[in-house]
Amino acid sequence: NVRFVEINRQAGQDLGAKYAANFAYGLGGRDVSIDPGTVPAAGTGEIIGRLLSNGVSIDIAIKALEERGLARRLAEPNLIARSGQTASFLAGGEFPIPVSEDDGKISVSYKKYGVSLDFTPTVLKDGLVSLDIAPEVSSIDASASYNIGTISVPGFIVRRARTSVDLKNGQSFMIAGLLQSQNDITTSRIPGLGKMPVLGALFSSKSYQRRETDLVIIVTPYLVKPVDPEKKLVEPTDGTQPASNADYFLNNTEEVKDSDAGRTVALADGRVTQPAAAASAGHFLDLPKD
């Protein structure tokens, strides 16, 4: 499991000045709080690290920052790979880049952009997992474009890392410090008056804002076992069927519970499915009964 989270560099100051006193969560019957004096003013990787060291889970730490507008998840892929084999992930696209050949012809190559990940796990003794991981986040930057003849080719903003680490099953490690700065200029005008020659400057104003973000990548490896071939796999759409026209237009429903979703299905190991149960996504699932 890999989490790509972009965190505002202002997060440390905001947490320390505004929210630290109210930073409490119920975890396993106890509260976890953050002392305002111990929240770092810089280094967003330290913020999550500080929360984790106080017993806050990774998901809760990220959600706390998201709720305050200080972070957003770019991607959260779950990939499975055999020991020694490489797995890849890309959430983005491919941009066509014209390339001049020696004979004067133009060919096209494709540059990937977005959130990508390559990793190679190797299972060692005692359940230790050695990870070679190469995460990357890139985006198109029109301001760094160059021209090939009449064709304009944009540049790319790239943040990437490559590292190797040994972890036990379920342990996590974090990569931080991949910074990005963005300067925004906003012009405000009074309608009509702001566009007047010479005098228009008196009725308009410009604001400059510098925004810095830190890319934080959290990696957690798990050892998984193959699913028992005799076990019934559950899908999100099990126990549902497409809504009729009446349900769709009158009840604003796209899926309805199957009429026989409460049936029991005998499995090879002697277990039976439970009647359909409501899931958090709004689907009805036939869950195996242990």
Secondary structure, DSSP 8 states (H G I E B T S, - for coil): -EEEEEEETTHHHHIIIIIGGG-EEEETTEEEE--GGGS-SS-HHHHHHHHHHTT--HHHHHHHHHHTTSEEEEE-------TT--EEEEEEEEEEEEEE-TTS-EEEEEEEEEEEEEEEEEE-GGGEEEEEEEEEEEEEEEEEEEEETTEEEEEEEEEE--EEEEEETT--EEEEEEEEEEEEEEEEE-TTGGGSTTGGGGGEEEEEEEEEEEEEEEE---------TTS----TTTTEEE--HHHHHHS--SEEE-TTTT---B-TTS-BB-S-EE-TTS-EE--B--
